[in-house]
Amino acid sequence: MKILTAPALLLTVLASVAKADCGPDQGPCLLDDGEYHVALPDTPTATTPMVMFLHGWGSSGAGTLGNTGLVKGLLERGYALVAPTGSRNVGSGNGYGWRFYPGWEGRDEIEFLRRVRDDAAERFDLDPDRAILAGFSGGAFMVNYLACAEPEAFAAYAPVAGGFWRPHPAQCAGPVRLFHTHGWRDGTVPLEGRALGGGQYRQGDIFAGLEIWRAANLCPDEKPTAYAQTGQFWRRAWTRCAPDSALELALFPGGHAIPGDWPDMILDWFEDRPTN
């Protein structure tokens, strides 16, 4: 039997308390370089899937949980919502953002998000193999760059109103399962992109990004192979590509926002394409 000294025993107890003292009622879950919030369905199990949702610039994980429509839409379908907080002072101002742009110094966001995924899975008995990485605006840019670098880190990717920045990546690793949603009248992240910071940065073109994803998914050509309409969403998909890949675009008539009916569309898409 291993006997702990008093200091070691104290550290063990404190570690246990710190690990448990977070969640829907206790506040944020703390890692050594960041935090996340979580909302759980009424009856989570060891096979409960999760949607890790990345907030837009200037918001936070707590701000994500303030989107009651998003939270309700995911939890009612039996998914946990994991909401990390980005890095402080990304770009200008005092808000939180994501260090997705190549060359930006600071926290390794990809490593941080992997650890959030694993930590949430362990704390709350969630299934890390059924994890969707989604995000809005600045969070959606982060989703695209993580999917480009490590497509197997999450089971699927669902960015809303964000793609790449210019210069676009030359290529992305491996096939990916990605569903991009964008408002037709989005003026904050236009489909064609725009200049930021007096021209220092330039948002990329969403359709140029889809070209990169088609190449990563080994699609034979540019032409979509499936069209559909789900409520307000006009959808097109590329289905004759690499096995286990998926690529779809949905446009809606609004602006820079997360539509209220987005959760059901994304979860239906995810569940129609088993990962095993």
C-alpha positions as a Markdown table, in Angstrom:
| # | Residue | x | y | z |
|---|---|---|---|---|
| 1 | Met | 0.0 | 0.0 | 0.0 |
| 2 | Lys | 1.3 | 3.4 | -0.9 |
| 3 | Ile | 1.4 | 5.8 | 2.1 |
| 4 | Leu | 1.2 | 9.6 | 1.3 |
| 5 | Thr | 3.0 | 12.1 | 3.4 |
| 6 | Ala | 0.9 | 15.0 | 4.7 |
| 7 | Pro | 2.0 | 17.5 | 2.0 |
| 8 | Ala | 1.4 | 14.9 | -0.7 |
| 9 | Leu | -2.0 | 14.0 | 0.7 |
| 10 | Leu | -3.0 | 17.6 | 0.8 |
| 11 | Leu | -2.0 | 18.1 | -2.8 |
| 12 | Thr | -3.9 | 15.0 | -3.8 |
| 13 | Val | -7.1 | 16.3 | -2.1 |
| 14 | Leu | -6.7 | 19.7 | -3.6 |
| 15 | Ala | -6.2 | 18.3 | -7.1 |
| 16 | Ser | -9.4 | 16.2 | -6.6 |
| 17 | Val | -11.4 | 19.2 | -5.5 |
| 18 | Ala | -10.1 | 21.3 | -8.3 |
| 19 | Lys | -11.0 | 18.7 | -10.9 |
| 20 | Ala | -14.5 | 18.3 | -9.6 |
| 21 | Asp | -15.3 | 21.9 | -8.8 |
| 22 | Cys | -16.6 | 23.1 | -12.2 |
| 23 | Gly | -19.5 | 22.5 | -14.5 |
| 24 | Pro | -22.9 | 23.8 | -15.1 |
| 25 | Asp | -23.4 | 25.1 | -11.5 |
| 26 | Gln | -19.8 | 25.5 | -10.1 |
| 27 | Gly | -18.3 | 27.8 | -12.8 |
| 28 | Pro | -15.5 | 27.4 | -15.3 |
| 29 | Cys | -13.2 | 24.4 | -15.6 |
| 30 | Leu | -9.6 | 25.5 | -15.2 |
| 31 | Leu | -6.6 | 24.2 | -17.1 |
| 32 | Asp | -3.1 | 25.5 | -16.6 |
| 33 | Asp | -3.4 | 28.0 | -19.5 |
| 34 | Gly | -7.1 | 28.6 | -19.9 |
| 35 | Glu | -10.7 | 27.7 | -19.0 |
| 36 | Tyr | -13.9 | 26.3 | -20.4 |
| 37 | His | -17.5 | 26.2 | -19.5 |
| 38 | Val | -19.9 | 23.3 | -20.0 |
| 39 | Ala | -23.6 | 22.6 | -20.3 |
| 40 | Leu | -24.8 | 19.0 | -20.0 |
| 41 | Pro | -28.0 | 17.3 | -21.1 |
| 42 | Asp | -30.3 | 15.9 | -18.4 |
| 43 | Thr | -29.0 | 12.4 | -18.6 |
| 44 | Pro | -25.4 | 12.3 | -19.8 |
| 45 | Thr | -23.8 | 8.9 | -20.3 |
| 46 | Ala | -20.3 | 7.7 | -21.3 |
| 47 | Thr | -21.4 | 7.8 | -24.9 |
| 48 | Thr | -22.7 | 11.4 | -24.7 |
| 49 | Pro | -21.4 | 13.3 | -27.7 |
| 50 | Met | -20.1 | 16.9 | -27.4 |
| 51 | Val | -20.1 | 20.1 | -29.4 |
| 52 | Met | -17.1 | 22.2 | -28.6 |
| 53 | Phe | -18.2 | 25.7 | -29.6 |
| 54 | Leu | -15.6 | 28.5 | -30.1 |
| 55 | His | -16.9 | 32.0 | -29.4 |
| 56 | Gly | -16.4 | 35.0 | -31.7 |
| 57 | Trp | -13.9 | 37.8 | -31.0 |
| 58 | Gly | -14.5 | 39.7 | -27.8 |
| 59 | Ser | -16.7 | 37.1 | -26.2 |
| 60 | Ser | -15.9 | 34.1 | -23.9 |
| 61 | Gly | -16.9 | 30.6 | -23.0 |
| 62 | Ala | -19.4 | 32.1 | -20.5 |
| 63 | Gly | -20.7 | 34.3 | -23.4 |
| 64 | Thr | -21.3 | 31.1 | -25.4 |
| 65 | Leu | -23.5 | 29.7 | -22.6 |
| 66 | Gly | -25.5 | 32.9 | -22.7 |
| 67 | Asn | -26.7 | 32.0 | -26.2 |
| 68 | Thr | -29.8 | 30.2 | -24.8 |
| 69 | Gly | -31.0 | 29.1 | -28.3 |
| 70 | Leu | -27.7 | 27.4 | -29.1 |
| 71 | Val | -27.5 | 25.7 | -25.6 |
| 72 | Lys | -31.1 | 24.5 | -25.7 |
| 73 | Gly | -30.8 | 23.3 | -29.3 |
| 74 | Leu | -27.8 | 21.1 | -28.5 |
| 75 | Leu | -28.8 | 19.8 | -25.1 |
| 76 | Glu | -32.3 | 18.8 | -26.2 |
| 77 | Arg | -30.6 | 16.5 | -28.8 |
| 78 | Gly | -28.5 | 14.9 | -26.1 |
| 79 | Tyr | -25.2 | 16.7 | -26.8 |
| 80 | Ala | -23.0 | 18.4 | -24.2 |
| 81 | Leu | -21.9 | 21.9 | -25.0 |
| 82 | Val | -18.2 | 22.6 | -24.2 |
| 83 | Ala | -17.3 | 26.3 | -24.5 |
| 84 | Pro | -13.6 | 27.3 | -24.1 |
| 85 | Thr | -12.5 | 30.8 | -23.7 |
| 86 | Gly | -9.9 | 32.2 | -26.2 |
| 87 | Ser | -6.7 | 34.0 | -25.4 |
| 88 | Arg | -6.6 | 37.5 | -24.0 |
| 89 | Asn | -5.7 | 40.5 | -26.2 |
| 90 | Val | -5.7 | 38.9 | -29.6 |
| 91 | Gly | -5.5 | 41.7 | -32.1 |
| 92 | Ser | -6.6 | 45.1 | -30.7 |
| 93 | Gly | -8.7 | 45.7 | -27.7 |
| 94 | Asn | -9.2 | 43.8 | -24.5 |
| 95 | Gly | -11.5 | 41.0 | -25.6 |
| 96 | Tyr | -10.8 | 37.3 | -25.9 |
| 97 | Gly | -10.0 | 35.8 | -29.3 |
| 98 | Trp | -8.2 | 32.9 | -31.0 |
| 99 | Arg | -4.6 | 32.8 | -32.2 |
| 100 | Phe | -5.3 | 31.0 | -35.4 |
| 101 | Tyr | -3.3 | 33.2 | -37.8 |
| 102 | Pro | 0.2 | 31.7 | -38.7 |
| 103 | Gly | 2.9 | 33.6 | -36.9 |
| 104 | Trp | 0.8 | 35.0 | -34.0 |
| 105 | Glu | 2.6 | 34.3 | -30.8 |
| 106 | Gly | 1.1 | 33.1 | -27.6 |
| 107 | Arg | -0.9 | 30.0 | -26.5 |
| 108 | Asp | -0.9 | 27.0 | -28.8 |
| 109 | Glu | -4.6 | 27.0 | -29.4 |
| 110 | Ile | -4.6 | 23.6 | -31.2 |
| 111 | Glu | -3.0 | 22.0 | -28.2 |
| 112 | Phe | -5.2 | 23.8 | -25.8 |
| 113 | Leu | -8.4 | 22.7 | -27.6 |
| 114 | Arg | -7.2 | 19.1 | -27.7 |
| 115 | Arg | -6.7 | 19.2 | -23.9 |
| 116 | Val | -10.1 | 20.8 | -23.4 |
| 117 | Arg | -11.7 | 18.0 | -25.4 |
| 118 | Asp | -9.9 | 15.3 | -23.3 |
| 119 | Asp | -10.4 | 17.0 | -20.0 |
| 120 | Ala | -14.1 | 17.5 | -20.6 |
| 121 | Ala | -14.5 | 13.9 | -21.7 |
| 122 | Glu | -12.8 | 12.7 | -18.5 |
| 123 | Arg | -14.6 | 15.0 | -16.1 |
| 124 | Phe | -18.1 | 14.5 | -17.5 |
| 125 | Asp | -17.9 | 11.1 | -19.0 |
| 126 | Leu | -18.3 | 12.3 | -22.6 |
| 127 | Asp | -17.3 | 10.5 | -25.8 |
| 128 | Pro | -14.2 | 12.2 | -27.3 |
| 129 | Asp | -14.6 | 10.2 | -30.5 |
| 130 | Arg | -18.0 | 11.9 | -31.1 |
| 131 | Ala | -16.9 | 15.5 | -30.7 |
| 132 | Ile | -17.8 | 18.2 | -33.2 |
| 133 | Leu | -15.6 | 21.4 | -33.2 |
| 134 | Ala | -17.8 | 24.3 | -34.2 |
| 135 | Gly | -17.4 | 28.1 | -33.9 |
| 136 | Phe | -18.7 | 31.5 | -34.9 |
| 137 | Ser | -16.9 | 34.3 | -36.6 |
| 138 | Gly | -13.4 | 34.4 | -35.1 |
| 139 | Gly | -14.1 | 31.0 | -33.6 |
| 140 | Ala | -15.0 | 29.7 | -37.0 |
| 141 | Phe | -11.6 | 30.9 | -38.4 |
| 142 | Met | -10.0 | 28.9 | -35.6 |
| 143 | Val | -12.1 | 25.8 | -36.5 |
| 144 | Asn | -10.9 | 26.0 | -40.1 |
| 145 | Tyr | -7.2 | 26.3 | -39.2 |
| 146 | Leu | -7.4 | 23.5 | -36.7 |
| 147 | Ala | -9.2 | 21.3 | -39.2 |
| 148 | Cys | -6.6 | 22.1 | -41.8 |
| 149 | Ala | -3.7 | 21.2 | -39.6 |
| 150 | Glu | -5.2 | 18.2 | -37.7 |
| 151 | Pro | -8.3 | 16.9 | -39.5 |
| 152 | Glu | -8.5 | 13.9 | -37.2 |
| 153 | Ala | -8.5 | 15.8 | -34.0 |
| 154 | Phe | -12.4 | 16.0 | -34.0 |
| 155 | Ala | -15.0 | 13.8 | -35.6 |
| 156 | Ala | -16.4 | 16.8 | -37.6 |
| 157 | Tyr | -16.1 | 20.5 | -38.0 |
| 158 | Ala | -18.9 | 23.1 | -38.3 |
| 159 | Pro | -17.8 | 26.7 | -38.7 |
| 160 | Val | -20.3 | 29.5 | -38.9 |
| 161 | Ala | -19.3 | 32.8 | -40.6 |
| 162 | Gly | -15.6 | 32.2 | -40.8 |
| 163 | Gly | -13.1 | 30.5 | -43.1 |
| 164 | Phe | -9.4 | 31.3 | -43.8 |
| 165 | Trp | -7.5 | 34.6 | -44.0 |
| 166 | Arg | -5.3 | 35.6 | -46.9 |
| 167 | Pro | -3.0 | 34.3 | -48.0 |
| 168 | His | -5.0 | 31.1 | -48.0 |
| 169 | Pro | -3.2 | 28.0 | -47.0 |
| 170 | Ala | -1.5 | 26.2 | -49.9 |
| 171 | Gln | -3.1 | 23.0 | -48.8 |
| 172 | Cys | -4.6 | 21.2 | -45.9 |
| 173 | Ala | -3.8 | 17.8 | -44.4 |
| 174 | Gly | -6.0 | 14.8 | -45.1 |
| 175 | Pro | -9.7 | 14.4 | -45.7 |
| 176 | Val | -12.1 | 16.2 | -43.4 |
| 177 | Arg | -15.7 | 16.2 | -42.4 |
| 178 | Leu | -16.8 | 19.9 | -42.6 |
| 179 | Phe | -20.0 | 21.8 | -42.9 |
| 180 | His | -19.7 | 25.5 | -43.4 |
| 181 | Thr | -22.7 | 27.9 | -42.7 |
| 182 | His | -22.7 | 31.5 | -43.8 |
| 183 | Gly | -25.2 | 34.4 | -44.1 |
| 184 | Trp | -25.8 | 35.7 | -47.6 |
| 185 | Arg | -25.8 | 39.3 | -46.2 |
| 186 | Asp | -22.9 | 39.0 | -43.8 |
| 187 | Gly | -21.1 | 42.3 | -43.8 |
| 188 | Thr | -18.7 | 41.5 | -41.0 |
| 189 | Val | -17.2 | 38.4 | -42.7 |
| 190 | Pro | -18.4 | 38.8 | -46.3 |
| 191 | Leu | -18.3 | 35.7 | -48.4 |
| 192 | Glu | -15.6 | 37.3 | -50.5 |
| 193 | Gly | -13.6 | 38.5 | -47.4 |
| 194 | Arg | -12.5 | 42.0 | -46.5 |
| 195 | Ala | -9.5 | 44.0 | -45.2 |
| 196 | Leu | -8.9 | 44.5 | -41.5 |
| 197 | Gly | -6.5 | 46.6 | -39.5 |
| 198 | Gly | -6.0 | 49.2 | -42.2 |
| 199 | Gly | -5.1 | 46.4 | -44.7 |
| 200 | Gln | -2.7 | 44.6 | -42.4 |
| 201 | Tyr | -4.9 | 41.5 | -42.5 |
| 202 | Arg | -7.4 | 40.3 | -45.1 |
| 203 | Gln | -10.2 | 37.8 | -44.5 |
| 204 | Gly | -10.2 | 35.1 | -47.1 |
| 205 | Asp | -12.7 | 34.1 | -49.8 |
| 206 | Ile | -15.1 | 31.4 | -48.5 |
| 207 | Phe | -15.3 | 29.9 | -52.0 |
| 208 | Ala | -11.5 | 29.8 | -52.3 |
| 209 | Gly | -11.5 | 28.0 | -49.0 |
| 210 | Leu | -14.0 | 25.4 | -50.3 |
| 211 | Glu | -11.6 | 24.8 | -53.2 |
| 212 | Ile | -8.9 | 23.9 | -50.6 |
| 213 | Trp | -11.2 | 21.6 | -48.8 |
| 214 | Arg | -12.2 | 19.8 | -52.0 |
| 215 | Ala | -8.5 | 19.2 | -52.7 |
| 216 | Ala | -8.0 | 17.8 | -49.2 |
| 217 | Asn | -11.0 | 15.6 | -49.6 |
| 218 | Leu | -9.8 | 14.3 | -53.0 |
| 219 | Cys | -13.0 | 15.5 | -54.8 |
| 220 | Pro | -12.7 | 14.8 | -58.5 |
| 221 | Asp | -13.9 | 18.3 | -59.6 |
| 222 | Glu | -15.6 | 21.5 | -58.4 |
| 223 | Lys | -19.2 | 20.6 | -59.2 |
| 224 | Pro | -21.5 | 19.9 | -56.2 |
| 225 | Thr | -23.1 | 16.5 | -56.3 |
| 226 | Ala | -26.1 | 17.2 | -54.0 |
| 227 | Tyr | -28.4 | 20.1 | -53.4 |
| 228 | Ala | -31.1 | 20.5 | -50.7 |
| 229 | Gln | -33.1 | 23.1 | -48.8 |
| 230 | Thr | -33.6 | 22.8 | -45.1 |
| 231 | Gly | -35.9 | 25.6 | -43.9 |
| 232 | Gln | -34.1 | 28.8 | -44.7 |
| 233 | Phe | -30.8 | 27.1 | -45.6 |
| 234 | Trp | -29.8 | 26.6 | -49.2 |
| 235 | Arg | -27.3 | 23.6 | -49.2 |
| 236 | Arg | -24.8 | 22.1 | -51.6 |
| 237 | Ala | -22.5 | 19.2 | -50.9 |
| 238 | Trp | -19.6 | 17.4 | -52.5 |
| 239 | Thr | -20.2 | 13.7 | -51.9 |
| 240 | Arg | -18.1 | 11.8 | -54.4 |
| 241 | Cys | -14.8 | 12.4 | -52.6 |
| 242 | Ala | -12.5 | 10.5 | -50.2 |
| 243 | Pro | -14.1 | 7.8 | -48.1 |
| 244 | Asp | -15.2 | 9.1 | -44.6 |
| 245 | Ser | -14.9 | 12.7 | -45.8 |
| 246 | Ala | -17.8 | 15.2 | -46.0 |
| 247 | Leu | -18.0 | 18.7 | -47.3 |
| 248 | Glu | -21.1 | 20.9 | -47.4 |
| 249 | Leu | -22.0 | 24.6 | -47.6 |
| 250 | Ala | -25.2 | 26.1 | -46.3 |
| 251 | Leu | -26.2 | 29.7 | -47.1 |
| 252 | Phe | -29.1 | 31.6 | -45.3 |
| 253 | Pro | -30.5 | 35.0 | -46.1 |
| 254 | Gly | -29.4 | 36.7 | -42.9 |
| 255 | Gly | -26.2 | 38.5 | -41.8 |
| 256 | His | -23.5 | 37.8 | -39.3 |
| 257 | Ala | -25.3 | 35.5 | -36.9 |
| 258 | Ile | -25.8 | 31.9 | -35.7 |
| 259 | Pro | -29.3 | 31.0 | -37.0 |
| 260 | Gly | -31.7 | 29.6 | -34.4 |
| 261 | Asp | -32.3 | 26.4 | -36.4 |
| 262 | Trp | -28.6 | 25.8 | -37.0 |
| 263 | Pro | -28.1 | 23.1 | -34.3 |
| 264 | Asp | -30.7 | 20.7 | -35.7 |
| 265 | Met | -29.4 | 21.0 | -39.2 |
| 266 | Ile | -25.8 | 20.3 | -38.1 |
| 267 | Leu | -26.6 | 17.5 | -35.8 |
| 268 | Asp | -28.8 | 15.8 | -38.4 |
| 269 | Trp | -25.9 | 16.1 | -40.8 |
| 270 | Phe | -23.5 | 14.7 | -38.3 |
| 271 | Glu | -25.7 | 11.8 | -37.3 |
| 272 | Asp | -26.4 | 10.8 | -40.9 |
| 273 | Arg | -22.7 | 10.2 | -41.4 |
| 274 | Pro | -21.5 | 7.6 | -38.8 |
| 275 | Thr | -17.8 | 7.9 | -37.8 |
| 276 | Asn | -17.4 | 4.2 | -37.5 |
